[in-house]
Amino acid sequence: MPRATVIGLGKSGVAAARLLKREGWEVELSDGNTSETLLKQQQQLAAEQITVKLGQSLELNGANLPQLIVVSPGVPWDIPVLVEARQLGIETIGEMELAWRNLQSLPWVGITGTNGKTTTTALIAAIFQAAKLNAPACGNIGYAACEVALSQGAGSREQGAGGAGGAFDNSSLLTPNSSLLTPHSSLLTPNSSLLTPNSSLNWVIAEVSSYQIESSSSLAPRIGVWTTFTPDHLSRHKTLENYYNIKAKLLRQSELQVFNGDDAYLSQLGLSAWPDAYWTSVRGKDFLISEKGFYIEDGWVVEKLTATSAPEPIVKVSSLRMVGEHNQQNLLMAVAAARLAGINRDAIALGIREFPGVAHRLEHICTWEGIDFINDSKATNYDAAEVGLASVNSPAILIAGGEAKAGDDTGWLAKIQTKTAAVLLIGSAAPAFAKRLQEVGYHNYHIVETMERAVPKSAELAKQYQAPVVLLSPACASFDQYPNFEVRGDRFRHLCLAWAGGWKPARVELPELENSSQESIVQSR
């Protein structure tokens, strides 16, 4: 029996281990962490004859080496043990690649980009599902990709269907205790269909991060979509060129390519780098980079599929309920993917009209005394946070901070100066952000440290400055205070709804720090 090791005991790792086990591998799953939750998972997987090693890193010694190593998305691709594995000739792949090898008989839409990919992925899935296609969102959103592969039965690698859907060998049931019946991210929209054991899929709609592309050698979607490109994850990818080349690999391996023609970086490359791509523009036909693509004109999304074909209106822009020009761009890319997949106008209009938006991305939480509280917790870098501020009414009260990332904050700071009445700073980045605000001459900030203090203070300041919006748009990762940005956004939502429902805090003054007012809020009823 061949041996495989899976690194990372998250949803992706567990799904990969179960998929390998079903395919006849002897599977060992390792994770450097240990906790009560992980110990329970260890016991559960042991009942499925999957060995789990906690609190220790993989070591490659002895004669009994694995033939395959599968890496979860969060595990760096260049850690020493993986470099050593490749040098030893051990095949090393990511969880997404394993899923692809089991689902490559199906057409995929692969969506990548620095920002915008989650909304675009969710909208594409909603449109495909409105067209009665079984097309789950997976990867960096929704289900782990290997969960989708597990739902297809043991014969899906060899027997698949095209875009219209077809029959699979559904003889194999899901493994016991499988968590396939609930998506692993709160980002999924309500109209996303749930996987059911042995359901026949028509398409796979995959949000693919740079981490997942990096560890996927053969992933080749039918349609590839590139939403935006700005510096991000450079602590992992080292250089902008390396980050770009990783993203570009997915598009080069895609049969059809859709690009955001309004993105500053991608549009500069244009036809010289991507001559066969379909380009998009919210600014109209005259700004279309090539002679084919999708653009907005007179309030409609318009398609031009070839250089000689006549432009055709597809759907009204007003059908989409989400605010912001960037969401019009996301709309264009989603419509492009749908049309290239052969979906008709009526289904596209229905999917867009019923799309409620994405949790944690400019998500409207509640309105309290005329003030809208908006959750943009997924804005984990400066560019995304700048877009968030640009999308809301001003003046806004901004809540920002967390675990800072490398990047250019110039545009974000400029947007703060023009759009905000006050800024509340949380998390470990607060002192550094305060210093940057001072450097650009912005002094109306408050270091409040926690979300529990930020929400009531934001309501107080919104009343004081007659601000119509309180916006959580952190420009930071969440890991200093929360497991992920979803938990951060959920906490914001809970506090906002509690505030709007009548809970009020008591105020405790904190010592002054230079040029900033601070205060702590303690909960009281």
N, C-alpha and C positions, 0 to 999 in steps of 0.2 A: 504493500500500500504506500503510495507516495506521501511525503510529509510536507506540510505547509505551516508556516508561522504567520499569524496576523498580529500586527502591532497597533495597539490602541483599543481600549474596551469602551468605545462609544457606540452609538447606533450603527455607524458605518462599519466599524470593526466586527461587531456582533453579527451583522447581516452577512458580511464577507465570510466569517467563520462558518456560519450555517450553510451558506451556499457551497463552500468548498466541501464541507462534510457531506452534503447531499450528493456531490459529484464523486465521492469515493476517496477523498483525501483524509489522512490522519492529521487533525488540526490542533495546533497549540496557539493560544491567544495570550499575548503578554501585554502588561501595562505597568509602567513605573510607579503608578500611584496605588494607594490602598485606602479603602474606606468601608463603612458598613454596607453602603449601597453596592460597591463593587464586590464585596464578599458574598452578598446575596446573588448577584449575577454569576459569580463563580460557581456557586452551588447549582444554580439553575442550568448553566451550560454543562456542568459535569454530568447532569442527568441526560444530556444529549450527547454524551461521549466527546465533548470538546474540553480539552485541558486548558485551564486558565492559570497563568502565573502572575501574581500581583507583587508590586513593590520591588521589582527587579527588571533590569534592562536585558534585552536579548544579547546573548553571547554566542559567538560562532567558534566553538572549539569541539574537538573530538571528531569522530568519524561519522556520527549520525546527524549530518547537517540537513536542513530542509532543502527540498528542491525548489520551493517557491516561498517568497516573502511578500505579503500584501500589507500595504501601509495605509493607515487612516489619514484623512486629509490634513489633520492638524500636526502630523509628525514631519519635521523638516526632512527634506529629501537628501540633504548632504551630511547628516550626522555620521560619525565614524563607522558605526556598525553597518549602515547601508552602503557606504563606500566600500567597506571590506567585503560585504556580500557580493557586490557587483564584480569586484576584483577576483573573487573566488568562483565566479561564473554562476552564482545563484540568481535565478530570475527574480527580479524585484520590481513590483508594480504597485500602483495605487488601487484603492477600492473601486474607483470609477472605471479603471481599465478592466478589472475583473467583471464588473457589471456589463461593460460593453461587449466583452467576449461572449457573454451569454445572451445578449440582446441585439447583436449586430445584424440579425436578419430583419429587424424592424427599422423603419426610418426614424432618425433622431432630429430634433432641433436642439442645437447646443448654443447657449447664450453665455457670453463672457463680457468682461468690461470692468473698469474700476468702480464706477457708480452706475446705477440704473438697471443693473441686470436682474435684480430680484423683482422689481415691479414689472419689467418687460417679460420675464419668465412667467410670472403669475398671470399676466394679461394674455399671453400666448396660450397658456393652458386653459384659461377661461373661454377663449374663442374656440379652441379645438373641441372643448367639451360641449359648447353650445352647438357645435356642428355634429353632435352625437358621436364623436370619436372618443374612444377610451385612451386618454392621453394624460397620464399623471405627471405632475411637476415633481422633479427629484433632484438629487445632487446636493447643491448648496442651499436648496430650499425644499421643503416638503419631505418626501421620503428619501432615505439613503438609496443610492442607485442600486445597490445589491438587494435591497428589500423589493424593488420592482422586479429584479431578475428572479428572486425567490418565488414571486407570485405566479410565475409563468410555467411552472412545472419543469420536470427534468429534461424534456425534449426540446426546449425552446431554443437552444443554441443551434441545433441543426434544422429545426422546422420553424419557419417564421412566416410572416405575412407582410405584404406591402402596405402602402398607405391606406388602402381601403379596409384593412383588417382581414384576418383569416384564421384558420384553425391551427391550434398548437397541440402537441402531445401533452395532455393534461393529466397523465396517469399518476403523477407524484403530488401528494398533498403537502401543505406547509408543515414545517417542523413544529413539534410541540412547543408551547409557550412563546410562539412567535409574536412579535409586537407589530405585525404588518397592518393591523386594522386601524391604526391611528398614525397620522403623519407626525414626524418628529420635530416639527417647527410650527410655531404659532403664526408664521408668515403666510401660511396657506389661506387662500380666500374661501369663503363658505361654499362656493359652487365647485370647489375641487372635488372630484369624485374619489372615493376611497378605493383602495385596492381590495379585491376579494380573491381568495384562493383560486388559482387556475383560471382567472379571467383572461380573456384574449385582448391583448393591447393592439392599438392601431399605430400610435406614435409614442415616443419617449420625449418629454420636454425637460431638458436638463440645464439647470444653472451650473456652470462649470467655473470654479475659481482657478486662479493661477496655480494654486497648490495641486489641484486635481489634474490640471493639464500637464503640469510638470511630471507627474507620475503616471501618465497615460501615453503609451507609445503608439497605439494603433487607433485610438478613438477618432472616428471619421463621420460626423453628422451629415445627414442629407442637407440640412440648412444650418449654417453658422451665422450667428449674430454677434457683432461687436458694438457695445453700447457707448462706451467712453474710454479714454485713456489719459490718466494723470498719475503722477508719482504716488505710489502706495506700496506697502509691504517691502520697502527697500531694506529693512533690517534682515529680511529673509533672502530676497533676491539680489541684494548688493548694488546692482546698477540699474538705471532706467532701461538701458539697452537689453539687458538680460530679461527684465520684466516684460518688455515689449515682445521679445522673441518667444517667450513662453506663451503669451496670449496669441501671437500670430500663428503659432503651430496649429492651434485648433482651427483657425480659419483656413489655413493652407490645406488642411485635410478635409475641409467641408466641400461638398459638391456644389452648393450654392452659397453665396456670401452676401450678407446684409451689413452695411456700415452706416454709422451715424455721421452724416456729412457735415453736421454743424459742430462736431468736436474739433477743437483747434489743432490737436496733434494729428488725428487721423486724416483730417481734410488736407493738411499739408502734404501728406504722403500721396493721397489721391490715386489717380489712375496709374501713375508710374509704378506704384507698389501693388495695387489691386485693380488691374485693368478690367476684370470680368465681374466685379462686384455690383450689387444694387445699392445705390446710395440714397440717403434720405435728407430732407431739409424742411424745417418748419417755416423757412423764409420764402418758399415758392420755387417755381420751376427755374427761374433765372439763376438760382443758387445751387441747382443740382449739379454735382460734380461730373456725372457722366450723362449719357443720353438715355439712360434707363434708370428707373428708381421710383421713389415715392415722396410726395411733397404735399404741402398744405396750400390750398388756393381757395379763396372765397369761402372759408369756413369748412372746406371739405378735405379729406384725405384723397389724393389723386394718385393713380398708378400710371406708370409708363413702362411697360414691360420690355419693349425693344426700342431701338433707335428710330424705327419707322412706324411703330404703332401709335395710334391716337391716344391721348390722355383720357382716362376714365375715372370719374368720381366713384369712390367706394363707400365712404361712410362720413357722416357729419362729425366734425371735431367735438361739437357740443354734446355728443352722445357720452363722452367720457366725463365722469363726475369729479375726477381728481384735478387739483389746481396746479398751476405752474407750467411754464413753457417747456421745462424738461420732461414733463409728463406727456406733452404733445409729441415730443421726440420719441418717447417710449411707445406711444400709440402708433406712430409711423412704423417703427421697427416691428411691432407686433402684427400690424396689418400686413406688412411685407412678408413676414414669415407665413402668415395664414394664406395669403394669395399664392405664394410660391408652392404651398402645400395643396392648392386646388380648392380651398374653402370658399363658399359663395358669399355674396354680399350680405344676405339676410342673416346668416349665422354669425358673421363678423359683427354686424350691427347689434344683434341680440347679446352676444358675449360682452361687447364693450358697454352696452347700456346697463347690464346687470352687474358689472364688475364693481365691487365695493371699495376697491383699493387694497393696500397692503398694510398689515399691522406694522407699527414702528417706523413707517415711512410717511411722514406728513399725515398721520392718522388723527382725525378729529376725535377727541375724547369726550368733551362736554362743553357746554356754554354756561358760565356762571356770571350772573349780573351783566350780561352783554359781552363778556370776555371769553373768547375761544381758547381752550387749552389743547395744544397740538403736540402729539408724540412723534418725534423724528429721531428716535433712539438709534436707528440704523445709520444715521449720519456719523460714521466713525472716523472720518478724515475731514480736512479743511474744505476740500472741494464740495463734498456732499453737504456739509453744513452751510456753505455759502449758497448753494442751490436752495436749501431749506429756507434760509432767510429771504432769498429773492422771491420765494413763492407765497409768502404770507403778507397780510396787510401790515402797515406800519403806522405808528411806532410799535415795536414788539418788545416784550420782556423776554430776554433770552436766558435759558439755563444751559450752561456749557461746562465741559471739563470731564475728567476721567483719567485714563492712562494715555498720555500724549503720544502721538506718532510723529515720525519725521515727515516733513513736507513743507511746501510754501504756503504760509498763512497770510500772504499779502492781500489777496482778493477777499478772503474771509474777514480780515480786520477792516478793510474798506467798507464791506457790506454792513458790519456792525456799526460803523460810524454813521452810515446813512439810514439804517433801518431800525435801530433799537433805541428805546428810551433808557434801558438799564440792562446790565448783564449780571447774572448770578453765577458764581463759579463754584464747582464741586470737584471732589476727587483730588488725586495727587497732582494733576496739572494746574490746579488753581493758582498757586504762587507764580508759576512761570507765565500763565496766561495774564495774570494781573500786571506783571512786569511788561509784557508785550503791549497790553492796552495802554499803559502809561506812556510807553515809548512813542505811540502814535497819537498821543494827546487825548485819550479817552479815559475819563476818571470816574464815570458813574457806574462802577462795578462794586459788587459785594461778595466777599468770600464767605460762603455759607457752608461749605464742606460736604453736606449730605443732601440727598433728595428730600428727606423729611423736613429739612429747614427751607429748602429751595421753594417748594410748592406754596406754602402759605405766604412766604415773603414775596413770591411772584405775584400772587393775588393782591397783596397790599400795594405793591408798586404799580401794578396795572391800574388799580383804582386811582392812585395818586397822579399818574401821568396820563390817565384816560387812554391807556393802550388797549387796542381791541384784541390782542393776541398774547398768550403766553406760549412760548415755543421751547420745548426740549430738543435741542439739536447740538449734541455734545462736541463734535469735531474730534472725538477721542474714542479709543477702545474702552471697554467697560471693566477690564479684568482687575483693576485696583479695588473695586467695590462689589462687583457682580460677576457671576459665572459667564455671562454673555450679554449682548445688547438687548436680547429679548427680555431677560429677567429685569434689566434696568428699565426698559420701557413698560413692562408690566407693573413695576413698583410705582412709576410715575402715574400710570393709569389709575392704580388703586388709590393713591394719595389725592389725585384730582377728584375722583368720584366721591371720596370720603369728604373732601372739602366742600364740594358742591352739595353734598347731602346734609351739611350742617355741622360737621365736625370742625371745631376751631382750636387753634393752638394757643398756648401762652408764650409770650416773648421773653427771652432772656438776653440781655445785652452781653456782647463779648468785648474783650479789649480791642482797641483800635490798632490796625496796622496802617502803615503809611498810605495816604491818599485813597483809602478805601474804607467804607463803612461795613461792619460785619455784625451779625447777630446770630444767635443760636435759637432754634425753636425746639421746645420740648413738648411732647404730646400731652394734651389734657382733654378732658371731655366736659 
